[in-house]
Each structure stands twice: as C-alpha cells, then as structure tokens.
Amino acid sequence: MAPYYGPDEPEATIQLERFFLAGDVACGIGYGIQLVLYYSCAMYLWSRRKQSRKSLFLLAYITVLLSVSTIFVIVQARTVQLMYVDNRNYPGGPFPFFLATQNWAVNVMFDACLFVLTFLSDSLMLWRCWVIWTSSGKVAAYLVTAFPAVTLLASFVMGTLWTLESTHPGLSFYSKLPLAFGTSYYSISLSVNIILTILITGRLLVYRKQIMDSLPAEHAKGYVSLVTIVIESAAIYSVWAFLFLITYAVDNPANQVLLFISCAAQQIVSYLIIYRLVDGRAWRKDTLYAMSARSRGERSRTTDKRGTEAANELTTFHAATVGFVLSEGHDVSLHGQHSEGKSSQTASTFAVV
C-alpha cells in the first residue's frame, strides 16, 4: 500500500477543495469563450457606431460585462493563489483560511462581481422579453414584464444582502446565514430567468406557428428556429443555474464547479443574443410585421407577371423594417420566376444599418 502524502484534513474538506480547483478551471474556460464572443460583437458594433446609437449602447454594455468578468477571473485566480500557495500552512488548511479572510478585498470583489454579472444578464433578458412581446403591442409587453421586473428588483435587494453577509470575517456564502440569503437570492434570480424563459419561448413558439404557416421554412428559420428560441430565451443558463441551486442548497461541493459554469453560461448567452442583434437575426419589435409583409409578397408573386420586380421591392421593405438595407456585393438568391427552362434570380447582400 502506497504511503499517504495528502493533507491531514477531513475528507469532506479535501473534496470541497478539489471542486474549488476544478471550478477555477471552468472559470478560465468560460472566460476564454467570452473573449472570443466579445471581440466578434465589439468589432461589429464599432463598425456601426455612426449609423446607430444603439450600437454604442450595446458596445458599452458588453464592455462593462467583460470588464466585470475580467475582474472576477483575476480575483478568483488570486484567491486560489492565496489559499494554496501563499498561506498553505494556515492552521486547519486552505479552506479555513478562505473562511477567515472573507472581509479581504479580493473576496469582497469576488462576491460583488458575481452579483453584478448576474444582475446585468438578468436585466438584458428582461429587455429582450419586452422587445419580443412588443410585437403584440406595448401594453401587453408592459403587463407581461411587470412581474419579472418586480422580481428582478427583489433579487437585487436580496443579492445585496447576500453579498454583505458573505464578506464578514469567519463567514462565506457556505456559512449558515449567508447560505440562507444566497439560496433565497439565487432562487429569486433563477425564478426571474425561468419566468422570462417561459414567456420568451412561449411567445416565439406562437410566432413560429404563425410564420411557418405562411412562409417557406428557409425564410423563417432565422427568426423562429428551435436554436433561435433556445438562445433568445437563455434556456442554457436556466438549466445550469437550476443545477447549481440544487447543489448549493444541499451544500454539495459540486456547486463550486456548477457556480462557474452557470455564471459563464449566463454571460455567453448574453453575448450570443447581442451577436444576433448586430447580425440582424435576433427578434425585433417589427419583425412579425415585416415577416407578414414578406408572406403577402410571396403569395402575390405567384400570380403577378412582374414577380421579380415585386420581389425586389418587398425584400427591400422587409430588410428595412428589421434594421437592414440592401447593398451590392455578395450574392443572395431570391425566389424568382421560372418559365420554360429560364429562371430569373436577384442578387443582393444585407448590410447592417
């Protein structure tokens, strides 16, 4: 039997520290994905800064998001260094050191960054829900998003209390009182996401049925495909956050890994939504109207002898209503008229306004 060279600590503590280090790896992977997505979104938004003020707002949003994520990753790495390198001989081991230093700036920043990232992403989801429901009228959008907005405000208050309680000496978000606040906070935050996910998914499924009944699948899939619905509704984050909440509430050490995965998933979904916005494939307030106009154009083209000209006009109108204009360059095939071996095809490209 090989001699034991491990630490003289309880097995539960050793297991927790294993997951702590695994969570650090997950944090780094998630941050790397965010860097790639940020670069893609930022370059696109910067190129549109003169055409749209919203581009500058979204650029500022993702820059704040990445800045907070960067601080989060740095303080996480610094915490691991302090625990396992600089203070490895602390009485009781690394984790007692971690608990005893929760009021240190590095740990306060860790909790604060985690809270701010969650709030920023939840706010983006609330806005997307409002935009998608606006297709049914602003009154309906305000009524639908009223309760999630109040719940988001409640999560902000509870998250503030959780952050403050978790940064007292000798406590952490695993201690009894912070754990109670943290469970309540994440329950409320997850509830907001689940409610918004259901509202967005349900509405897009209704739109999907309406559009698929009137348009060919290739025209509608960019707005109502199942992948689109999953991204727009942030369902990926909701799943990981639910798994984290369960393991956190029962004090299972696996919550360390799930915490960083769910946090990264939330930021990644935010970047994907914004990327779809700048790429013109995300759902907008007037998308349903534009798709309906496109549908009427498709039907009239079958009986109009000048179908090609009508198609060009409808395509230009549709593109303008969802935030695009036509420009020359790259070829995109449109359905033209076919007669006795001859076919007409219109080439165009979409450039973001």
Number of C-alpha atoms within 10 A of each C-alpha: 3 4 5 7 6 7 11 10 10 9 10 11 16 17 13 17 20 15 18 19 16 16 21 19 16 20 24 17 14 22 23 13 15 24 16 12 20 22 12 13 24 21 11 17 27 15 13 17 15 11 13 15 12 13 22 16 13 18 21 14 15 21 14 14 22 19 13 19 24 16 16 23 19 15 20 21 17 13 19 17 13 16 19 17 11 12 14 15 12 14 10 14 19 22 19 15 19 22 20 16 20 22 20 13 11 20 22 18 20 21 23 20 22 19 20 17 21 21 18 17 21 24 18 15 24 21 14 21 26 24 19 25 24 18 19 14 13 14 10 14 17 15 12 17 19 14 13 24 18 12 17 22 17 16 25 19 12 20 27 19 15 26 24 17 21 28 25 18 14 15 21 24 23 16 15 12 15 21 21 14 21 26 21 18 24 23 18 20 26 22 18 26 26 21 20 27 25 16 20 25 24 14 17 23 16 11 17 20 11 14 21 17 11 16 18 12 14 9 14 16 17 16 24 25 16 15 12 20 22 17 20 28 27 28 22 17 26 23 15 19 26 18 16 23 22 14 16 22 17 11 14 15 19 19 24 23 20 24 22 25 21 26 23 25 24 24 25 25 23 24 24 18 24 26 20 18 18 20 17 20 19 23 24 21 19 17 20 21 15 20 22 16 16 21 21 14 20 19 12 14 19 12 9 13 11 12 18 17 13 17 21 18 12 18 18 17 17 22 21 16 18 22 20 18 18 18 13 10 11 10 12 11 12 15 14 19 17 10 8 5 5 7 10 13 14 14 14 19 15 20 15 21 17
